[in-house]
């Protein structure tokens, strides 16, 4: 830990500051990159790219590192602001400059490998609301009761 390779030349100060902060946060966990990958939805190689300044991490990766490191509240919010500043300043690959192939603004997008349960609301059609967790528990209990009654009836009939 702590023996990081030098960051690429030409990185803006916002990016250097952000990556240095991520490195300290990761080192503070005491985890290897493989162990960090196992505790988050991001692979060891992804963490290598993020922590070596090769690629900006998606917002969810930063949130996962904060969670693993025990960073909460104001500290986590400050890191989110640093992430926004760093992503805005991060040098774009040549293919993305000038709008990129999709005609977007050339900015980085969050990694599409975010766990599906964290993306339900983002991808819901307009006007659609995912089922509230409060309705899920009673439905699960009802299903469990039906299953239990079925087993008891089967035991009485067959026994």
Secondary structure, DSSP 4 states (H G I P E B T S, - for coil): ---PPPPPTT--HHHHHHHHHHHHHHHHHT--HHHHHHHSSS-HHHHHHHHTTSSPPPHHHHHHHHHHHT--HHHHHHHHHHHHHHHHHSPPPGGGGGGTTTTS-S-----TTS-GGGSTTTTSPTT--PPPHHHHHHHHHHHHHHHHHHHHHHHHHH-
